[in-house]
Amino acid sequence: MLGKDYELSLVFIGATESRKLNNKWRQKDKPTNVLSFPLSETAGEIFITPSKAKKEAPSFDRKYDNFTAFLFIHGLAHLKGLDHGDEMEAIEAKARKKFNI
């Protein structure tokens, strides 16, 4: 999705750290399931909060592992520069289909 030369860090964090990052960068004082940070045109980071993913998975009718993969794809789409909307959903759906997520 981002290209073979893209450098990506995937970090699993606790709810406390998630809350801190979400508050600092999005001014939302609560933990979130996934955060994406582009570092450059060819590098970025994705932070996933497993405790949030585990809690939210049933709401999305997904198992924890599947939902975590779903969040990873969502994070990739944000690193690609996409915002929530039809285009992002179409690209995510294509990636989920490719990887059976």
N, CA, C and O atoms as CSV, one atom per row, in Angstrom:
chain,resi,resn,atom,element,x,y,z
A,1,MET,N,N,0.825,-1.190,0.000
A,1,MET,CA,C,0.000,0.000,0.000
A,1,MET,C,C,0.873,1.260,0.000
A,1,MET,O,O,0.517,2.269,-0.609
A,2,LEU,N,N,2.019,1.192,0.690
A,2,LEU,CA,C,2.885,2.361,0.778
A,2,LEU,C,C,4.118,2.261,-0.106
A,2,LEU,O,O,4.843,3.243,-0.265
A,3,GLY,N,N,4.365,1.105,-0.675
A,3,GLY,CA,C,5.526,0.919,-1.536
A,3,GLY,C,C,6.635,0.162,-0.840
A,3,GLY,O,O,6.747,0.178,0.386
A,4,LYS,N,N,7.450,-0.498,-1.636
A,4,LYS,CA,C,8.479,-1.376,-1.070
A,4,LYS,C,C,9.611,-0.617,-0.386
A,4,LYS,O,O,10.317,-1.203,0.436
A,5,ASP,N,N,9.807,0.639,-0.688
A,5,ASP,CA,C,10.883,1.412,-0.071
A,5,ASP,C,C,10.439,2.193,1.168
A,5,ASP,O,O,11.226,2.929,1.762
A,6,TYR,N,N,9.190,2.027,1.544
A,6,TYR,CA,C,8.659,2.746,2.706
A,6,TYR,C,C,9.174,2.092,3.985
A,6,TYR,O,O,9.141,0.868,4.113
A,7,GLU,N,N,9.644,2.896,4.922
A,7,GLU,CA,C,10.110,2.403,6.220
A,7,GLU,C,C,8.995,2.605,7.241
A,7,GLU,O,O,8.548,3.726,7.483
A,8,LEU,N,N,8.561,1.503,7.829
A,8,LEU,CA,C,7.416,1.537,8.734
A,8,LEU,C,C,7.772,0.930,10.076
A,8,LEU,O,O,8.379,-0.138,10.147
A,9,SER,N,N,7.389,1.621,11.138
A,9,SER,CA,C,7.491,1.079,12.490
A,9,SER,C,C,6.082,0.786,12.974
A,9,SER,O,O,5.186,1.619,12.844
A,10,LEU,N,N,5.893,-0.394,13.529
A,10,LEU,CA,C,4.626,-0.773,14.143
A,10,LEU,C,C,4.894,-0.956,15.624
A,10,LEU,O,O,5.747,-1.750,16.019
A,11,VAL,N,N,4.149,-0.205,16.448
A,11,VAL,CA,C,4.369,-0.212,17.882
A,11,VAL,C,C,3.054,-0.542,18.586
A,11,VAL,O,O,2.014,0.050,18.299
A,12,PHE,N,N,3.121,-1.495,19.509
A,12,PHE,CA,C,1.968,-1.811,20.346
A,12,PHE,C,C,2.181,-1.130,21.690
A,12,PHE,O,O,3.211,-1.311,22.339
A,13,ILE,N,N,1.184,-0.339,22.096
A,13,ILE,CA,C,1.330,0.476,23.309
A,13,ILE,C,C,0.158,0.253,24.259
A,13,ILE,O,O,-0.900,-0.239,23.867
A,14,GLY,N,N,0.373,0.624,25.501
A,14,GLY,CA,C,-0.679,0.556,26.507
A,14,GLY,C,C,-1.614,1.753,26.410
A,14,GLY,O,O,-1.336,2.731,25.716
A,15,ALA,N,N,-2.721,1.650,27.120
A,15,ALA,CA,C,-3.739,2.699,27.076
A,15,ALA,C,C,-3.219,4.037,27.608
A,15,ALA,O,O,-3.612,5.091,27.107
A,16,THR,N,N,-2.354,4.009,28.602
A,16,THR,CA,C,-1.824,5.264,29.158
A,16,THR,C,C,-1.005,6.015,28.113
A,16,THR,O,O,-1.186,7.218,27.926
A,17,GLU,N,N,-0.113,5.311,27.437
A,17,GLU,CA,C,0.699,5.950,26.397
A,17,GLU,C,C,-0.178,6.389,25.221
A,17,GLU,O,O,0.043,7.454,24.644
A,18,SER,N,N,-1.165,5.575,24.870
A,18,SER,CA,C,-2.091,5.930,23.795
A,18,SER,C,C,-2.819,7.237,24.124
A,18,SER,O,O,-2.963,8.115,23.273
A,19,ARG,N,N,-3.271,7.347,25.371
A,19,ARG,CA,C,-3.961,8.568,25.802
A,19,ARG,C,C,-3.046,9.775,25.693
A,19,ARG,O,O,-3.464,10.834,25.225
A,20,LYS,N,N,-1.797,9.621,26.122
A,20,LYS,CA,C,-0.841,10.733,26.048
A,20,LYS,C,C,-0.617,11.184,24.613
A,20,LYS,O,O,-0.651,12.379,24.321
A,21,LEU,N,N,-0.387,10.228,23.716
A,21,LEU,CA,C,-0.153,10.576,22.312
A,21,LEU,C,C,-1.397,11.195,21.676
A,21,LEU,O,O,-1.306,12.177,20.940
A,22,ASN,N,N,-2.553,10.612,21.967
A,22,ASN,CA,C,-3.807,11.116,21.403
A,22,ASN,C,C,-4.087,12.531,21.902
A,22,ASN,O,O,-4.580,13.371,21.149
A,23,ASN,N,N,-3.777,12.792,23.151
A,23,ASN,CA,C,-3.977,14.128,23.718
A,23,ASN,C,C,-2.997,15.124,23.101
A,23,ASN,O,O,-3.379,16.236,22.736
A,24,LYS,N,N,-1.749,14.724,22.991
A,24,LYS,CA,C,-0.725,15.627,22.450
A,24,LYS,C,C,-0.984,15.980,20.988
A,24,LYS,O,O,-0.895,17.150,20.615
A,25,TRP,N,N,-1.301,14.994,20.157
A,25,TRP,CA,C,-1.383,15.205,18.711
A,25,TRP,C,C,-2.792,15.447,18.175
A,25,TRP,O,O,-2.954,16.003,17.089
A,26,ARG,N,N,-3.824,15.027,18.940
A,26,ARG,CA,C,-5.187,15.187,18.441
A,26,ARG,C,C,-6.074,15.944,19.429
A,26,ARG,O,O,-7.264,16.139,19.178
A,27,GLN,N,N,-5.487,16.372,20.564
A,27,GLN,CA,C,-6.215,17.089,21.605
A,27,GLN,C,C,-7.448,16.311,22.081
A,27,GLN,O,O,-8.488,16.898,22.379
A,28,LYS,N,N,-7.315,14.990,22.147
A,28,LYS,CA,C,-8.377,14.120,22.666
A,28,LYS,C,C,-7.793,13.361,23.854
A,28,LYS,O,O,-6.910,12.519,23.694
A,29,ASP,N,N,-8.292,13.668,25.038
A,29,ASP,CA,C,-7.722,13.130,26.271
A,29,ASP,C,C,-8.321,11.764,26.610
A,29,ASP,O,O,-8.969,11.586,27.641
A,30,LYS,N,N,-8.086,10.814,25.718
A,30,LYS,CA,C,-8.536,9.438,25.929
A,30,LYS,C,C,-7.685,8.522,25.040
A,30,LYS,O,O,-7.160,8.960,24.016
A,31,PRO,N,N,-7.553,7.269,25.429
A,31,PRO,CA,C,-6.803,6.346,24.568
A,31,PRO,C,C,-7.593,6.072,23.296
A,31,PRO,O,O,-8.816,6.205,23.268
A,32,THR,N,N,-6.881,5.691,22.253
A,32,THR,CA,C,-7.521,5.353,20.991
A,32,THR,C,C,-6.966,4.022,20.501
A,32,THR,O,O,-5.953,3.543,21.009
A,33,ASN,N,N,-7.622,3.432,19.525
A,33,ASN,CA,C,-7.200,2.110,19.060
A,33,ASN,C,C,-5.980,2.153,18.149
A,33,ASN,O,O,-5.139,1.256,18.208
A,34,VAL,N,N,-5.866,3.181,17.308
A,34,VAL,CA,C,-4.735,3.272,16.382
A,34,VAL,C,C,-4.390,4.735,16.116
A,34,VAL,O,O,-5.267,5.590,16.001
A,35,LEU,N,N,-3.111,4.991,16.023
A,35,LEU,CA,C,-2.604,6.316,15.642
A,35,LEU,C,C,-1.538,6.121,14.573
A,35,LEU,O,O,-0.745,5.183,14.651
A,36,SER,N,N,-1.516,6.985,13.592
A,36,SER,CA,C,-0.511,6.938,12.524
A,36,SER,C,C,0.219,8.268,12.466
A,36,SER,O,O,-0.384,9.336,12.566
A,37,PHE,N,N,1.532,8.177,12.303
A,37,PHE,CA,C,2.349,9.373,12.227
A,37,PHE,C,C,3.297,9.287,11.042
A,37,PHE,O,O,4.228,8.481,11.057
A,38,PRO,N,N,3.079,10.100,10.016
A,38,PRO,CA,C,4.071,10.148,8.937
A,38,PRO,C,C,5.317,10.864,9.441
A,38,PRO,O,O,5.222,11.906,10.090
A,39,LEU,N,N,6.465,10.312,9.147
A,39,LEU,CA,C,7.723,10.930,9.554
A,39,LEU,C,C,8.386,11.644,8.380
A,39,LEU,O,O,9.108,12.626,8.553
A,40,SER,N,N,8.123,11.126,7.190
A,40,SER,CA,C,8.631,11.722,5.947
A,40,SER,C,C,7.808,11.154,4.803
A,40,SER,O,O,6.815,10.462,5.032
A,41,GLU,N,N,8.209,11.439,3.587
A,41,GLU,CA,C,7.501,10.898,2.414
A,41,GLU,C,C,7.620,9.380,2.347
A,41,GLU,O,O,6.768,8.713,1.759
A,42,THR,N,N,8.685,8.830,2.954
A,42,THR,CA,C,8.952,7.398,2.826
A,42,THR,C,C,9.082,6.683,4.173
A,42,THR,O,O,9.655,5.596,4.245
A,43,ALA,N,N,8.560,7.283,5.226
A,43,ALA,CA,C,8.656,6.650,6.542
A,43,ALA,C,C,7.497,7.081,7.431
A,43,ALA,O,O,6.993,8.200,7.335
A,44,GLY,N,N,7.090,6.159,8.296
A,44,GLY,CA,C,6.021,6.471,9.225
A,44,GLY,C,C,5.932,5.462,10.343
A,44,GLY,O,O,6.626,4.445,10.345
A,45,GLU,N,N,5.059,5.762,11.303
A,45,GLU,CA,C,4.848,4.900,12.459
A,45,GLU,C,C,3.357,4.674,12.664
A,45,GLU,O,O,2.537,5.566,12.447
A,46,ILE,N,N,3.032,3.469,13.083
A,46,ILE,CA,C,1.668,3.133,13.468
A,46,ILE,C,C,1.725,2.628,14.900
A,46,ILE,O,O,2.533,1.759,15.230
A,47,PHE,N,N,0.858,3.178,15.753
A,47,PHE,CA,C,0.733,2.757,17.143
A,47,PHE,C,C,-0.642,2.121,17.326
A,47,PHE,O,O,-1.663,2.752,17.050
A,48,ILE,N,N,-0.667,0.886,17.785
A,48,ILE,CA,C,-1.920,0.183,18.045
A,48,ILE,C,C,-1.997,-0.107,19.548
A,48,ILE,O,O,-1.013,-0.502,20.173
A,49,THR,N,N,-3.181,0.098,20.103
A,49,THR,CA,C,-3.424,-0.160,21.523
A,49,THR,C,C,-4.201,-1.465,21.653
A,49,THR,O,O,-5.418,-1.474,21.467
A,50,PRO,N,N,-3.516,-2.574,21.970
A,50,PRO,CA,C,-4.193,-3.877,22.033
A,50,PRO,C,C,-5.387,-3.925,22.982
A,50,PRO,O,O,-6.389,-4.565,22.663
A,51,SER,N,N,-5.309,-3.270,24.133
A,51,SER,CA,C,-6.433,-3.320,25.071
A,51,SER,C,C,-7.686,-2.681,24.469
A,51,SER,O,O,-8.797,-3.168,24.678
A,52,LYS,N,N,-7.504,-1.601,23.729
A,52,LYS,CA,C,-8.649,-0.960,23.044
A,52,LYS,C,C,-9.164,-1.856,21.916
A,52,LYS,O,O,-10.372,-2.004,21.731
A,53,ALA,N,N,-8.238,-2.450,21.171
A,53,ALA,CA,C,-8.638,-3.333,20.070
A,53,ALA,C,C,-9.436,-4.516,20.594
A,53,ALA,O,O,-10.448,-4.898,20.006
A,54,LYS,N,N,-8.989,-5.089,21.685
A,54,LYS,CA,C,-9.679,-6.248,22.261
A,54,LYS,C,C,-11.087,-5.868,22.722
A,54,LYS,O,O,-12.042,-6.619,22.523
A,55,LYS,N,N,-11.199,-4.701,23.334
A,55,LYS,CA,C,-12.496,-4.232,23.833
A,55,LYS,C,C,-13.452,-3.880,22.686
A,55,LYS,O,O,-14.651,-4.141,22.778
A,56,GLU,N,N,-12.925,-3.288,21.609
A,56,GLU,CA,C,-13.766,-2.805,20.514
A,56,GLU,C,C,-14.089,-3.855,19.458
A,56,GLU,O,O,-15.068,-3.701,18.727
A,57,ALA,N,N,-13.301,-4.906,19.360
A,57,ALA,CA,C,-13.480,-5.908,18.301
A,57,ALA,C,C,-14.919,-6.429,18.192
A,57,ALA,O,O,-15.449,-6.484,17.082
A,58,PRO,N,N,-15.570,-6.813,19.292
A,58,PRO,CA,C,-16.942,-7.308,19.174
A,58,PRO,C,C,-17.915,-6.284,18.579
A,58,PRO,O,O,-18.871,-6.659,17.901
A,59,SER,N,N,-17.675,-4.998,18.832
A,59,SER,CA,C,-18.542,-3.951,18.284
A,59,SER,C,C,-18.478,-3.907,16.765
A,59,SER,O,O,-19.417,-3.457,16.108
A,60,PHE,N,N,-17.361,-4.380,16.210
A,60,PHE,CA,C,-17.177,-4.407,14.764
A,60,PHE,C,C,-17.395,-5.811,14.210
A,60,PHE,O,O,-17.067,-6.092,13.058
A,61,ASP,N,N,-17.953,-6.691,15.044
A,61,ASP,CA,C,-18.219,-8.080,14.674
A,61,ASP,C,C,-16.955,-8.770,14.151
A,61,ASP,O,O,-16.983,-9.482,13.147
A,62,ARG,N,N,-15.850,-8.537,14.862
A,62,ARG,CA,C,-14.555,-9.119,14.494
A,62,ARG,C,C,-13.908,-9.727,15.729
A,62,ARG,O,O,-14.178,-9.322,16.859
A,63,LYS,N,N,-13.050,-10.704,15.484
A,63,LYS,CA,C,-12.231,-11.250,16.554
A,63,LYS,C,C,-11.035,-10.321,16.738
A,63,LYS,O,O,-10.689,-9.544,15.848
A,64,TYR,N,N,-10.414,-10.418,17.906
A,64,TYR,CA,C,-9.312,-9.522,18.258
A,64,TYR,C,C,-8.217,-9.482,17.189
A,64,TYR,O,O,-7.834,-8.401,16.742
A,65,ASP,N,N,-7.708,-10.648,16.773
A,65,ASP,CA,C,-6.620,-10.675,15.785
A,65,ASP,C,C,-7.035,-10.019,14.473
A,65,ASP,O,O,-6.270,-9.266,13.871
A,66,ASN,N,N,-8.250,-10.316,14.042
A,66,ASN,CA,C,-8.757,-9.753,12.797
A,66,ASN,C,C,-8.911,-8.237,12.920
A,66,ASN,O,O,-8.566,-7.496,12.000
A,67,PHE,N,N,-9.426,-7.786,14.052
A,67,PHE,CA,C,-9.617,-6.348,14.243
A,67,PHE,C,C,-8.284,-5.615,14.320
A,67,PHE,O,O,-8.163,-4.490,13.835
A,68,THR,N,N,-7.283,-6.248,14.926
A,68,THR,CA,C,-5.956,-5.642,14.987
A,68,THR,C,C,-5.390,-5.474,13.579
A,68,THR,O,O,-4.799,-4.440,13.270
A,69,ALA,N,N,-5.565,-6.472,12.732
A,69,ALA,CA,C,-5.131,-6.363,11.335
A,69,ALA,C,C,-5.921,-5.273,10.605
A,69,ALA,O,O,-5.364,-4.531,9.796
A,70,PHE,N,N,-7.211,-5.186,10.896
A,70,PHE,CA,C,-8.076,-4.142,10.341
A,70,PHE,C,C,-7.536,-2.753,10.724
A,70,PHE,O,O,-7.474,-1.853,9.887
A,71,LEU,N,N,-7.151,-2.593,11.993
A,71,LEU,CA,C,-6.599,-1.314,12.453
A,71,LEU,C,C,-5.269,-1.003,11.773
A,71,LEU,O,O,-4.984,0.152,11.456
A,72,PHE,N,N,-4.461,-2.027,11.551
A,72,PHE,CA,C,-3.186,-1.838,10.862
A,72,PHE,C,C,-3.425,-1.300,9.450
A,72,PHE,O,O,-2.761,-0.355,9.022
A,73,ILE,N,N,-4.353,-1.889,8.744
A,73,ILE,CA,C,-4.688,-1.413,7.392
A,73,ILE,C,C,-5.211,0.015,7.456
A,73,ILE,O,O,-4.878,0.837,6.603
A,74,HIS,N,N,-6.020,0.313,8.452
A,74,HIS,CA,C,-6.543,1.671,8.619
A,74,HIS,C,C,-5.393,2.663,8.836
A,74,HIS,O,O,-5.384,3.757,8.270
A,75,GLY,N,N,-4.436,2.262,9.659
A,75,GLY,CA,C,-3.265,3.102,9.889
A,75,GLY,C,C,-2.451,3.322,8.623
A,75,GLY,O,O,-1.962,4.424,8.376
A,76,LEU,N,N,-2.306,2.268,7.819
A,76,LEU,CA,C,-1.587,2.387,6.547
A,76,LEU,C,C,-2.272,3.396,5.628
A,76,LEU,O,O,-1.613,4.208,4.979
A,77,ALA,N,N,-3.595,3.334,5.582
A,77,ALA,CA,C,-4.348,4.260,4.728
A,77,ALA,C,C,-4.108,5.711,5.155
A,77,ALA,O,O,-3.974,6.597,4.311
A,78,HIS,N,N,-4.056,5.944,6.457
A,78,HIS,CA,C,-3.769,7.302,6.931
A,78,HIS,C,C,-2.349,7.722,6.547
A,78,HIS,O,O,-2.126,8.870,6.164
A,79,LEU,N,N,-1.391,6.799,6.648
A,79,LEU,CA,C,-0.026,7.138,6.248
A,79,LEU,C,C,0.066,7.431,4.760
A,79,LEU,O,O,0.936,8.180,4.317
A,80,LYS,N,N,-0.832,6.840,4.000
A,80,LYS,CA,C,-0.890,7.108,2.560
A,80,LYS,C,C,-1.451,8.501,2.288
A,80,LYS,O,O,-1.444,8.971,1.150
A,81,GLY,N,N,-1.938,9.159,3.344
A,81,GLY,CA,C,-2.450,10.520,3.203
A,81,GLY,C,C,-3.952,10.606,3.074
A,81,GLY,O,O,-4.485,11.673,2.768
A,82,LEU,N,N,-4.643,9.511,3.299
A,82,LEU,CA,C,-6.092,9.495,3.142
A,82,LEU,C,C,-6.801,9.914,4.421
A,82,LEU,O,O,-6.340,9.625,5.526
A,83,ASP,N,N,-7.913,10.591,4.259
A,83,ASP,CA,C,-8.793,10.954,5.363
A,83,ASP,C,C,-10.029,10.067,5.292
A,83,ASP,O,O,-10.311,9.475,4.251
A,84,HIS,N,N,-10.756,9.976,6.379
A,84,HIS,CA,C,-11.967,9.172,6.407
A,84,HIS,C,C,-12.910,9.600,5.289
A,84,HIS,O,O,-13.113,10.789,5.044
A,85,GLY,N,N,-13.476,8.611,4.623
A,85,GLY,CA,C,-14.401,8.886,3.528
A,85,GLY,C,C,-14.435,7.729,2.553
A,85,GLY,O,O,-13.836,6.681,2.794
A,86,ASP,N,N,-15.136,7.922,1.459
A,86,ASP,CA,C,-15.358,6.862,0.483
A,86,ASP,C,C,-14.068,6.326,-0.134
A,86,ASP,O,O,-13.908,5.114,-0.280
A,87,GLU,N,N,-13.147,7.222,-0.496
A,87,GLU,CA,C,-11.897,6.777,-1.113
A,87,GLU,C,C,-11.096,5.905,-0.150
A,87,GLU,O,O,-10.569,4.861,-0.534
A,88,MET,N,N,-11.012,6.341,1.091
A,88,MET,CA,C,-10.270,5.573,2.096
A,88,MET,C,C,-10.927,4.210,2.315
A,88,MET,O,O,-10.239,3.191,2.378
A,89,GLU,N,N,-12.235,4.192,2.429
A,89,GLU,CA,C,-12.954,2.935,2.641
A,89,GLU,C,C,-12.744,1.967,1.483
A,89,GLU,O,O,-12.600,0.765,1.706
A,90,ALA,N,N,-12.726,2.466,0.256
A,90,ALA,CA,C,-12.523,1.608,-0.911
A,90,ALA,C,C,-11.121,0.997,-0.911
A,90,ALA,O,O,-10.955,-0.187,-1.204
A,91,ILE,N,N,-10.130,1.800,-0.585
A,91,ILE,CA,C,-8.748,1.305,-0.546
A,91,ILE,C,C,-8.578,0.298,0.585
A,91,ILE,O,O,-7.912,-0.724,0.415
A,92,GLU,N,N,-9.176,0.583,1.734
A,92,GLU,CA,C,-9.109,-0.354,2.858
A,92,GLU,C,C,-9.808,-1.669,2.507
A,92,GLU,O,O,-9.300,-2.746,2.816
A,93,ALA,N,N,-10.962,-1.581,1.868
A,93,ALA,CA,C,-11.701,-2.790,1.498
A,93,ALA,C,C,-10.881,-3.661,0.546
A,93,ALA,O,O,-10.877,-4.885,0.670
A,94,LYS,N,N,-10.201,-3.040,-0.388
A,94,LYS,CA,C,-9.360,-3.774,-1.319
A,94,LYS,C,C,-8.226,-4.498,-0.580
A,94,LYS,O,O,-7.942,-5.662,-0.864
A,95,ALA,N,N,-7.583,-3.811,0.363
A,95,ALA,CA,C,-6.505,-4.417,1.150
A,95,ALA,C,C,-7.045,-5.533,2.050
A,95,ALA,O,O,-6.415,-6.582,2.180
A,96,ARG,N,N,-8.197,-5.313,2.665
A,96,ARG,CA,C,-8.778,-6.346,3.530
A,96,ARG,C,C,-9.134,-7.589,2.719
A,96,ARG,O,O,-8.946,-8.714,3.182
A,97,LYS,N,N,-9.642,-7.383,1.527
A,97,LYS,CA,C,-9.984,-8.513,0.670
A,97,LYS,C,C,-8.729,-9.290,0.280
A,97,LYS,O,O,-8.722,-10.521,0.307
A,98,LYS,N,N,-7.675,-8.574,-0.080
A,98,LYS,CA,C,-6.417,-9.207,-0.477
A,98,LYS,C,C,-5.854,-10.097,0.625
A,98,LYS,O,O,-5.307,-11.166,0.352
A,99,PHE,N,N,-5.990,-9.648,1.875
A,99,PHE,CA,C,-5.427,-10.387,3.006
A,99,PHE,C,C,-6.493,-11.128,3.830
A,99,PHE,O,O,-6.209,-11.625,4.920
A,100,ASN,N,N,-7.708,-11.195,3.303
A,100,ASN,CA,C,-8.800,-11.941,3.949
A,100,ASN,C,C,-9.046,-11.447,5.384
A,100,ASN,O,O,-9.117,-12.232,6.329
A,101,ILE,N,N,-9.170,-10.148,5.507
A,101,ILE,CA,C,-9.395,-9.528,6.824
A,101,ILE,C,C,-10.785,-8.932,6.860
A,101,ILE,O,O,-11.186,-8.359,7.873
